[in-house]
Amino acid sequence: MKPWGWLPLLLQLGLMWPLGALSEPQLRVFVVPHSHMDVGWLHTVQESMQVYVTNVYNSVVEELTLEKKRRFIAVEQEYFRLWWDGIASDGQKSQVRQLVAEGRLEFVLGGQVMHDEAVAHFDDQILQLTEGHGFLYETFGVRPQFSWQVDPFGASSTTPTLFALAGFNAHVISRIDYNLKKVMQDTRELQFVWRGSRSLSVQQEIFTHVLDQFGYCSEGFNWDGEAIFPGTSPNDMYLQMQIPVTKDNIQIFTSLLVRNALTRATWFRTPHVLWPWGCDRQFFNASLQFTNMDIVMDYINSHSLEFNLSVEYATLGDYFLAVHSDQVSWQVRDHRDFLPYSLDMHHAWTGFYASRSGLKGLARRASSLLYAGESMFTRYVLLAPHRFLNPAWGLQQLQQLRWAVSEVQHHDAITGTHVPRVGDMFVEHLSTGMEGVHNLMSYIIQDRFPAHSGPEPGGHFVVVYNPLAWTVTTIITLTVDFLKVSITDESGRPVLAQVQPSKEMPSAYDLYVLTTIPGLSYRHYSIRPSRSSQEKTGEPEPFVAKTMQFGGRLRRSARQVGGNLVPVNNDCYIVFLDLDTNLMHSVWERQSNRKVYMTQQFMEYHVKSDVWKGSVSDNYVFTPSGAAEPAWEAVRMEIVEGPLVTEIQQYFYRKVNDSEPTFAIYSRLARGPQGSDGELLCHRIEQEYRVGPLELNREAILRTSTKLNTGRVLYSDNNGYQVQRRPYRDYKSNTIARNYYPMVQSAFIQSRRSRLVLLSEQAHGVSSQGNGQVEVMLHRRVVNNDPGNMVVDLTLNDTSVVQPMLWLLLGSRALTSGLRQRSRLALQHRPVVMLREINDRKHEPKADLRRVLLRLQHLYEVDQDPVLSRPVTVNLRVTCPSRVLLRHL
Ligand SMILES: [Zn+2]
């Protein structure tokens, strides 16, 4: 949560007293003790363990054991497991088992973290849930029944679907649009049955509870004060400790709680009030908490007729059982989500869709590598004999990366809403985990082919693994030190390749190699410098691409007449570049024989940064001071043409005299063989960007403007899982920011006849601010003078250069809906390129290799495609060897 954001809460608590409330039937107030423990936000995991997490579990277990009526819900499994594995004594462990068995300590959610819902991919959400649930099942034999997604910044409809599939009985969310929450309170619609998936509909519905305007914090009932981190000054603390409850002041506490409960009761349809007790980093001294609250609750219960309510400690299970027993029939909500999230009229939390873009990219690359490592390990080690590799060591490498990828799904991690120091921790955990899995994959290769002699001095031995289950034809890029090379495959046959000067390193070369790899398989290539000229040896060499240079063009003097076009083509598209502007002019899509006018440029939002003049942009919030403006004065273009790939390089200069461009687009059209999976390769315009470093308080976008009549309707995905329709809405204020949405993997705009699809390899913000337009927020650098943010160093002074990638698909709706799902997977799970490496393995641990987890997903939503959307039956007995144990998620 944001510091200071809820300070007005105390005022509201005191002021509200609904006159009609006393006529309600007697209420049961379920006081649910909890501690919100962010897995990295202002402090690292290690610091948090030292300062409060350990004390939370130590003291909660002790206090629950002392008094039978007390309850607690435990949420973030990463912390619990660190405590359980590294700190808890045998005595504490048996106490925990007892408390869990009696239902007094309840694990809710059960994931490693409370995952973000806007920018996290659902593969990763499943991963982090599986990690936590597996531990709970193996350790306690329990499976969580209730979710507790009370802090993520907006609610996606993937989550209820996922939790219904995981067997949850109820789902709790909190942060939804302020206006909508008010309406839902007034109409008593904070509880409903959510059918989160259009395709699964009634099969996977879940009872959903939206926390009311008080959220998950119970201000005024915090007796253990603030956990003190080293270096914290008293001024930095935002949770003030309450004075202890005494005979003299008990009525202040009781009336505060009673009034609050009666107010809340008016917003719900059953006489049961869910009263979350706790907040961020609470219960590190559970004794102080419970002993004071015991007095308050005993007092209320001894006057329950007078107050017209009773209070009790409860778990979520206790509360939902009571609600369920009332047999109310509930409204049904369809697949629409609760994004974007606005805290109020002036604070649209749509900035975090693009905050720390570099980390968002790293998180997804780590996830893809893990996916590849898991399948390679299963196929080549677990299910087949291996000679030298210790599988237990291999599992350790995978486990390390599973933890790191799970951790970064936390709602202050992949969102970029953490302090820089904590960001370093996420990067370190991901990098270490990736290195381990890279090593593992290299070992597997070596283990399979130890006799292979490898390359000659100065050359490379390259292995390329296809993590997808189908045959992929694609182009991989390698960097080599020499222009004249010879590349052969595993049979010694020459391979189709193209070489050109590297964009990144002046003395190196990019080598493009065409490859076709069967599903879950790998190929290897040998690359060596050519010893002599082609004529002498007869060895074919890669084609050297031709570079055409076009001079710079000034933005202000550009004439957009389209009279001077240069075409770049492959078998699916012709891209026309306008030589008067050096910008894209149009794209002709061959299959439907249709030309779409389309241009692209980098623009920037200048953002508000003076908190004394109103709301500002920060890690969470996007507050532009006006419409986006072009971010460049000149653009230079080169076209590098070859038989395999033609690359259009556009360099955008912020100022005419700048020596380095701030922005670049590298657009590639590939020419692969027809047939098999070459269809996907042909039907994409691959674009890689280079953005940054940005000037202060700028948010950079790539705007693609077309002449498609789209009515400003945008389509964007929820977590890579399903598509949401996003019509443009006008608001009294903040209209630009409130029309921003997360794009985790894909977005598109369409006219009646054509659709332009953007596929991304990481999360971004996306919006359609004008007819025929789609813009992607690629990077943010914002620093404001908000005292709350400054005290905790919650700034976004991100001076990095980011290099995200998009694939553009253009065509009829029928064509693109068939291609979009397979292409997004092809982008996410591109072949993994490995140079053969050998390192020492030091550990020889033991492992349980009896179990394989298999996930199956239908790629197409209902009605998306007449053929591809049909239900599919998979016979697992045929698919899997008998020794593999299947577990359904
Ligand atoms: Zn949080």
Residues whose N, C-alpha, C, O or C-beta is under 5 A from the ligand:
A	BS01	ZN	M1 D38 D151
